[in-house]
Amino acid sequence: MKVLAQLLRAAAGALLLLLLGAGAFLAYLLAVAAPEPDYRDRQGRLASAEVLASYPFEGSRIEELRLTSSSGVRFEIALRIPDEPLPGRPLVLLLAGNETGRKAATLIRDPGGVAVAALSYPFSEIPYREWLPLLAALPDIQRGILDTPAAVLLALDYLLARPDLAPEQVELAGVSFGAYLAAVPATLDARVDRLWLIHGSGEPAEVIEYGLEGRLPTPWLRRAVGGYLARIAGAEHLSPERWVGRYAPRPLVVINADADESIPGRAIAALHDAVPRGTEILWTPGDHVHPKRPEIMDLLSAMIRERVYAAASP
């Protein structure tokens, strides 16, 4: 029985290594098959804007919509239109965490007279904590991440054409996961007046590797998996340190948490080193932003609102 148990343990270990090796190989194949997309081609033209819901919400009106491009890109968006907009009708467009998506439009408390729109990504929720579902979902995740800049560009086309918005000031804010993607559409679209990168960083591969520390005990394996997953996510095309220099000279605000347990300090430093001179770099106390931390949500909202109000003042 003892020999049988040893054999079973050895077989289980071999199977685990086989699965990890197969997953890594699949990740590599997917990664090398991901050339940089033609963002404008994927943006296409607005084919349809389907209203899913409309309701009053705290001094504003919420519309939930599904936008579809002629290219096939499809995503959902929530638009929060204030009953009494500020002069210049400023608009903040949010790219938040993958799980938050368009719900972020309702998480900003007291936006005042600022219109807020929030996108859900053009892919389903990422199953971070389950290896096999994650591997199975990789092709759709890769396509959706690479299509996110095009989705933002199409959303701007739609939002700026609405007569009930007509914003003179457009702010694009990438929060958490969104901070790794927002610099691309902001650079490509001159209609973005200010870019916010909130609780993000550079070096996505290092961030993924850092997040695997409690799950993969071997450093070289964490490094390999982190690198593969970052390539699948299009990090070499989308990572903000590649784009922020080209975004200049428009205003850029970078906000990080001073005790962020989700992002290693060296990855934050990589972004700070890449931003152009004159970038406003701010810090919030404590850990990473999360909807269950209302105090940090309120602080970030106040930071954005203060600067949007200043820009909207005659």
Disulfide bonds with the S-S distance in Angstrom:
none
